[in-house]
Amino acid sequence: MPRVERSREIARRRTRRAKLAKLRKKYAEAQTDAERDEIFAKARRISPFVEFQAEAKEE
């Protein structure tokens, strides 16, 4: 039986959060600014309002 809209929405949100968690980890481990920019661009495609710079400055 196909999913209803609400369960699809929840599944999309869970997937997005998991992808962003992976990208945050990669961003923290990135050595060069070019790597960070590439990772941040991917994150922006997934979630346009994501912020990584503030987190990196705090650490």
Buried (B, 14 or more C-beta within 10 A) or exposed (E): EEEEEEEEEEEEEEEEEEBBEEBBEBBEEBEEEEEBEBBBEBBEEEEEEBEBEEEBEEE
